[in-house]
Amino acid sequence: MKILKWTTDFKPNSETSLAPVWINLPDLPWHYYEWDALCRIVGPIGNPLVMDKATTTKSRPTTTKMRVQIDLVKPMLSTVRVDVRNQQGKMEAFDQKIKYEAMPAYCSHCKVQGHSIKRCKSSQPAQQKERSDYNE
């Protein structure tokens, strides 16, 4: 049993493709370790949920860690472009690397988290039938 946030497109026979995932932002300058700044940085990845304690207290300067609600159907970003206004008022930008921890698998065939379409038992008979039809 799972408890999920209700949405208008709720379908009881399919599981949501949304999942909370921990992400790391390695080598992000420590002055970006603020909630508002991090929310803007991880916005393209998904909905920010929480920072870990070391990020909140700025006690781990090598990486920032946040839990983000991502859509498993969408492609995972490996970098995010961060635009910053410098002290002279000019825009500067840098690419921030993204590292994901323990990504859950999602099957686009049966709409269930826990396995991928490559390991889906219900899609394999259909795939085998397609192959046999093709070979005939």
Secondary structure per residue as TSV (DSSP state, phi and psi in degrees):
chain	resnum	aa	ss	phi	psi
A	1	M	-	360.0	136.4
A	2	K	-	-125.4	143.0
A	3	I	-	-103.1	122.5
A	4	L	-	-124.7	154.7
A	5	K	-	-68.7	132.6
A	6	W	-	-73.2	140.0
A	7	T	-	-132.9	164.9
A	8	T	T	-69.6	-23.5
A	9	D	T	-99.5	28.1
A	10	F	-	-59.2	130.8
A	11	K	-	-127.7	115.0
A	12	P	T	-66.2	-21.1
A	13	N	T	-91.9	-3.6
A	14	S	S	-129.8	142.2
A	15	E	-	-82.2	154.0
A	16	T	-	-69.0	149.7
A	17	S	S	-91.8	2.6
A	18	L	E	-86.0	138.1
A	19	A	E	-148.7	142.0
A	20	P	E	-79.5	128.7
A	21	V	E	-134.5	138.5
A	22	W	E	-79.6	133.6
A	23	I	E	-124.8	152.2
A	24	N	E	-115.2	141.7
A	25	L	E	-116.9	85.3
A	26	P	E	-67.1	142.6
A	27	D	T	61.1	23.0
A	28	L	-	-72.4	130.8
A	29	P	-	-55.7	139.4
A	30	W	G	-61.0	-25.2
A	31	H	G	-72.2	-4.8
A	32	Y	G	-94.0	3.5
A	33	Y	-	-78.4	39.9
A	34	E	S	-113.6	145.9
A	35	W	H	-53.3	-49.8
A	36	D	H	-62.9	-43.2
A	37	A	H	-65.0	-44.7
A	38	L	H	-65.7	-36.4
A	39	C	H	-61.5	-40.5
A	40	R	H	-67.8	-38.2
A	41	I	H	-68.3	-45.0
A	42	V	H	-88.9	-1.0
A	43	G	T	-50.6	-44.3
A	44	P	T	-65.9	-19.3
A	45	I	T	-83.5	-43.8
A	46	G	-	171.0	-166.1
A	47	N	E	-86.8	115.4
A	48	P	E	-66.3	136.7
A	49	L	E	-110.2	-49.0
A	50	V	E	-162.1	152.1
A	51	M	E	-96.8	151.3
A	52	D	-	-76.4	166.7
A	53	K	H	-62.2	-39.5
A	54	A	H	-65.4	-33.2
A	55	T	H	-71.6	-42.8
A	56	T	H	-60.7	-42.0
A	57	T	T	-89.4	-2.5
A	58	K	T	56.9	36.7
A	59	S	-	-93.5	-5.1
A	60	R	-	-126.5	93.2
A	61	P	T	-76.0	-7.6
A	62	T	T	-83.9	-23.8
A	63	T	E	-156.6	151.3
A	64	T	E	-105.2	140.3
A	65	K	E	-127.9	128.5
A	66	M	E	-136.7	151.8
A	67	R	E	-99.0	126.7
A	68	V	E	-129.0	137.9
A	69	Q	E	-85.3	115.1
A	70	I	E	-116.0	160.3
A	71	D	E	-96.9	115.6
A	72	L	T	-68.8	-15.7
A	73	V	T	-79.2	-29.2
A	74	K	S	-79.3	152.5
A	75	P	-	-65.4	144.0
A	76	M	-	-82.2	129.9
A	77	L	-	-81.2	139.1
A	78	S	S	-97.7	-20.0
A	79	T	E	-143.4	158.7
A	80	V	E	-130.8	138.0
A	81	R	E	-84.1	125.3
A	82	V	E	-112.0	119.0
A	83	D	E	-99.6	132.4
A	84	V	E	-135.4	139.2
A	85	R	E	-90.0	124.8
A	86	N	-	-81.4	-178.1
A	87	Q	T	-66.0	-23.5
A	88	Q	T	-86.3	-0.4
A	89	G	S	88.3	4.1
A	90	K	-	-90.6	149.0
A	91	M	E	-82.6	133.7
A	92	E	E	-124.4	157.9
A	93	A	E	-142.6	153.0
A	94	F	E	-146.9	156.5
A	95	D	E	-95.1	126.3
A	96	Q	E	-103.0	125.8
A	97	K	E	-73.2	144.3
A	98	I	-	-119.2	132.0
A	99	K	E	-123.5	129.1
A	100	Y	E	-98.7	143.7
A	101	E	S	-109.5	132.9
A	102	A	S	45.0	64.8
A	103	M	-	-70.8	125.0
A	104	P	-	-73.7	146.4
A	105	A	-	-79.6	151.7
A	106	Y	E	-140.1	128.5
A	107	C	E	-93.9	118.0
A	108	S	T	-77.1	-12.6
A	109	H	T	-80.0	-55.5
A	110	C	T	-99.3	-0.2
A	111	K	T	60.5	49.7
A	112	V	E	-133.4	138.9
A	113	Q	E	-81.6	147.0
A	114	G	T	122.7	-22.3
A	115	H	S	-149.2	160.2
A	116	S	-	-96.8	171.4
A	117	I	G	-65.4	-26.9
A	118	K	G	-64.5	-29.6
A	119	R	G	-107.6	12.2
A	120	C	-	-77.9	121.3
A	121	K	T	-72.5	-32.5
A	122	S	T	-77.5	-20.9
A	123	S	T	-89.8	-18.6
A	124	Q	H	-64.3	-43.3
A	125	P	H	-60.3	-37.9
A	126	A	H	-66.3	-40.5
A	127	Q	H	-66.6	-40.8
A	128	Q	H	-65.5	-38.5
A	129	K	H	-64.6	-41.2
A	130	E	H	-61.0	-41.1
A	131	R	H	-65.6	-42.8
A	132	S	H	-69.4	-36.1
A	133	D	H	-64.3	-36.7
A	134	Y	H	-70.0	-37.9
A	135	N	H	-76.3	-17.2
A	136	E	-	-76.2	360.0
